[in-house]
Amino acid sequence: MRRFTLIAIPYLWLFALFVVPFLIVVRISFSYYELSIPPYGPQLDLSTGWDGVKAFFAELNWDNYAFLTGDDLYWKAYLSSLKIALIATFLTLLVGFPIAYAMAKAAEEWRPMLMMLIILPFWTSFLIRVYAWIGILGTEGYLNQLMLGIGLIDAPLTILNTNVAVYIGIVYTYLPFMVLPIYAALEKMDDSLLEAAEDLGCTRTQAFWLVTAPLAKSGIIAGCFLVFIPSLGEFVIPSLLGGSDTLMIGKVLWEEFFSNRDWPVASTVAVILLLILIIPIILFQRNEQKQRETDG
Amino acid sequence: MRRFSWFNATSLTVGFVFLYLPMIILVIYSFNESRLVTVWAGFSTKWYAELMQNTAFLDAAWVTVKVGFWSSTLATILGTMAAYVMVRGGRFFGRTLFSGMVYAPLVMPEVITGLSLLLFFIAIDLDRGVLTIVLAHTTFSMCYVSVVVSSRLVSFDKSLEEAALDLGCTPFDAFRSVTLPIIAPSVIAGWLLAFTLSLDDLVIASFASGPSSTTLPIKIFSAVRLGVTPEINALSTIMIGIVTVGVITASLVMKRNVARQKADELRAAQG
């Protein structure tokens, strides 16, 4: 009986507050906009009991999906989110790999300290870390002042409110997610493998591509997914650092909901975003599974 | 050690400068006399004094701490239960759905979690306020807690629990006197993680909050949309300071506990 309670409590909690809300989103994505409170129809009428629930789920309306596929604003927003997330993931890999590599090569007594330094920013408020870049990247920001001061540029560059600022923001905030899995993969590497490769006539570069890169592969894949998946639906970074032409789907959903108050369309945007995310999520799970099997 | 070349040293230096410099600048400029945030005009702590007078921020901070405390406590209890069920629960009906529900919120975009919870609260006619934010935060942070706790549960020796059961403990006693002390560091780490996630969350809180329950991130977000202000710099510095002290203390305490536990286990093995 105790075992039953132990299972039932977290089970029911997650079911009621995760699965049920999500089913409601799916249902409302098939509703129509209506000037009422709440602003959609048909509405759930719990007073008639089970019949009310059945009636609520019976009447499906595909108009929002037709609207989203027909309107190129949404297409562009999805594509541009994918593009921004892909480029940002690649940039994070470029910045993160050398850090992870150097950490794995550092003396053993230094490693816990270096790990701590990588994780510490993760505990600091995400919002504040993004905010810090507003002051740096602005037209009169520290970066422009510095570059003007040393004579690198003649006129201030516009970086804030462009996609470049969004890339910097994503690389900065998601860097630990890239560094840690790569570091975990490289740390296990046996240095004698590299020595063996060099003894057998490899150059250092060849040894890197033949020995280090394959060993780091699972860490790189994990890191890329850990950066790509959350940045696809990112809201805070594009709305604080991006410009009016930065089109990201998280921002579109937010505005559809809070500014246009069109809840059915916002729900449809959410459902399609999730459908897009399912593919990378499944690939990520597979990579993790494979990794566990080779480790175990 | 063999290959710790200048290249590696440069990568680490550049990497850590990139990670820390923006926050260091923020901290330095919070002590700037001038309202113009990019021009240094001498040392001053006046923005901290001004912040202390700003009741809107103080109220929001109080709401945030309250939400953080309750949601992380609930999340720790539920998340530890979920971890125990996943690692030690054996087979039960709907196990796949259960682990799916534990992992899915981790990869769900915040905007979708927020939207779905808001539509749910409206559908069941629950007024939005502190309670709804606590419910929302508990739901996603319990999943993080269960990941942290289950990684510890997987790695520890199950025979210790079995020994307690053989010696006549009830399963609950065995959990309380054997399992819980061993997983305690990860439970504490889970609580801290849940607390930080709750303090940090803007998107889900924006959906789940009502007009009377603004949290600090919501307040900060609406202020920074208009640009950089010295008050926000001061507020950020305070938050960075708290986190730094907290994380360093927690890791020192944990290091000591792990060392003690290892020594105990070693002694037990020898004796």
Contacts between the chains, C-beta under 8 A, distances in Angstrom:
chain1	res1	chain2	res2	distance
A	2	B	171	6.6
A	2	B	172	6.7
A	3	B	89	7.5
A	3	B	171	7.9
A	6	B	81	5.9
A	6	B	84	6.9
A	6	B	85	6.1
A	6	B	89	7.6
A	7	B	85	5.1
A	7	B	89	6.2
A	7	B	92	5.8
A	7	B	98	7.7
A	9	B	78	6.9
A	9	B	81	6.0
A	10	B	78	5.0
A	10	B	79	7.7
A	10	B	81	4.8
A	10	B	82	4.0
A	10	B	85	6.5
A	10	B	98	7.9
A	10	B	102	8.0
A	10	B	142	7.1
A	10	B	146	7.8
A	11	B	85	7.8
A	11	B	94	7.3
A	11	B	98	5.7
A	11	B	101	7.7
A	13	B	78	5.7
A	13	B	138	7.8
A	13	B	139	7.1
A	13	B	142	7.4
A	14	B	82	7.7
A	14	B	98	7.7
A	14	B	101	4.1
A	14	B	102	6.9
A	14	B	105	8.0
A	14	B	139	7.0
A	14	B	142	7.7
A	15	B	101	6.8
A	17	B	117	7.0
A	17	B	120	7.4
A	17	B	135	6.2
A	17	B	136	7.7
A	17	B	138	7.9
A	17	B	139	4.3
A	18	B	101	5.7
A	18	B	104	7.0
A	18	B	105	5.9
A	18	B	139	5.9
A	19	B	101	6.4
A	20	B	120	6.3
A	21	B	116	3.7
A	21	B	117	5.2
A	21	B	119	6.5
A	21	B	120	3.6
A	22	B	112	7.8
A	22	B	116	4.9
A	24	B	116	6.5
A	24	B	119	4.9
A	24	B	120	5.4
A	24	B	123	5.6
A	25	B	112	7.2
A	25	B	115	6.2
A	25	B	116	4.4
A	25	B	119	5.9
A	28	B	119	5.9
A	38	B	119	7.9
A	38	B	122	5.2
A	44	B	123	5.5
A	46	B	124	8.0
A	95	B	15	7.1
A	95	B	18	7.3
A	98	B	7	7.6
A	98	B	8	7.7
A	98	B	11	3.7
A	98	B	15	7.2
A	99	B	11	5.6
A	99	B	12	6.4
A	99	B	15	3.9
A	101	B	8	6.9
A	101	B	11	7.0
A	102	B	4	7.7
A	102	B	7	7.7
A	102	B	8	3.7
A	102	B	9	7.2
A	102	B	11	4.4
A	102	B	12	4.7
A	102	B	15	7.7
A	103	B	12	7.1
A	105	B	1	7.5
A	105	B	3	5.5
A	105	B	4	5.3
A	105	B	8	5.3
A	106	B	4	6.4
A	106	B	8	7.4
A	106	B	12	7.4
A	107	B	1	5.6
A	107	B	4	7.4
A	114	B	12	7.3
A	116	B	247	7.8
A	116	B	251	6.5
A	117	B	16	6.1
A	117	B	19	7.5
A	118	B	19	7.6
A	119	B	247	7.9
A	120	B	243	7.7
A	120	B	244	7.0
A	120	B	247	5.9
A	121	B	19	5.5
A	121	B	20	7.5
A	121	B	23	7.3
A	123	B	196	5.5
A	123	B	243	5.0
A	123	B	246	7.7
A	123	B	247	5.2
A	124	B	23	6.9
A	124	B	239	7.2
A	124	B	240	5.6
A	124	B	243	5.1
A	124	B	244	8.0
A	125	B	199	7.0
A	125	B	200	5.0
A	125	B	217	7.3
A	125	B	236	7.4
A	125	B	239	5.6
A	125	B	240	8.0
A	125	B	243	7.7
A	126	B	200	5.4
A	126	B	202	7.8
A	127	B	200	6.9
A	127	B	202	5.7
A	127	B	217	5.3
A	127	B	220	5.7
A	127	B	221	6.4
A	127	B	224	7.7
A	128	B	23	7.7
A	128	B	26	7.3
A	128	B	220	7.6
A	128	B	236	4.4
A	128	B	239	6.2
A	128	B	240	7.0
A	129	B	22	7.1
A	129	B	23	7.1
A	131	B	26	7.7
A	131	B	220	7.4
A	131	B	224	5.0
A	131	B	228	7.5
A	131	B	232	6.8
A	131	B	236	6.8
A	132	B	22	3.8
A	132	B	23	5.8
A	132	B	25	6.9
A	132	B	26	4.8
A	132	B	236	7.5
A	133	B	22	6.0
A	134	B	224	6.7
A	134	B	227	6.9
A	134	B	228	5.3
A	135	B	25	6.9
A	135	B	26	7.1
A	135	B	29	7.1
A	135	B	37	5.9
A	135	B	38	6.6
A	135	B	228	4.5
A	136	B	22	6.0
A	136	B	25	6.8
A	138	B	38	7.4
A	138	B	227	8.0
A	138	B	228	7.5
A	140	B	38	5.2
A	141	B	38	6.3
A	142	B	25	6.1
A	142	B	38	6.5
A	145	B	38	6.6
A	172	B	18	7.2
A	172	B	19	7.6
A	172	B	22	7.2
A	175	B	15	7.9
A	175	B	18	7.9
A	175	B	19	6.7
A	179	B	15	8.0
A	191	B	2	6.2
A	191	B	3	7.7
A	194	B	3	7.6
A	229	B	107	5.5
A	230	B	107	7.9
A	230	B	109	7.1
A	232	B	109	7.1
A	233	B	109	2.7
A	233	B	110	6.9
A	233	B	111	5.7
A	233	B	112	6.9
A	234	B	109	8.0
A	235	B	110	6.8
A	235	B	111	5.6
A	235	B	203	5.5
A	236	B	202	6.1
A	236	B	203	7.0
A	236	B	221	7.5
A	239	B	225	7.7
A	240	B	221	7.9
A	240	B	224	6.6
A	240	B	225	7.2
A	250	B	109	6.4
A	250	B	110	7.9
A	250	B	111	4.8
A	253	B	111	4.9
A	253	B	112	7.8
A	253	B	115	6.9
A	254	B	111	6.1
A	254	B	203	7.9
A	257	B	115	6.3
A	257	B	207	7.9
A	258	B	206	7.9
A	263	B	119	7.0
A	266	B	115	6.2
A	267	B	115	6.9
A	267	B	119	7.2
A	270	B	111	7.0
A	270	B	112	4.5
A	270	B	115	5.5
A	270	B	116	7.4
A	273	B	109	6.4
A	273	B	111	7.9
A	273	B	112	6.6
A	274	B	108	7.6
A	274	B	109	7.7
A	274	B	112	6.1
A	277	B	107	7.2
A	277	B	109	7.1
A	281	B	107	5.3
A	284	B	107	7.7
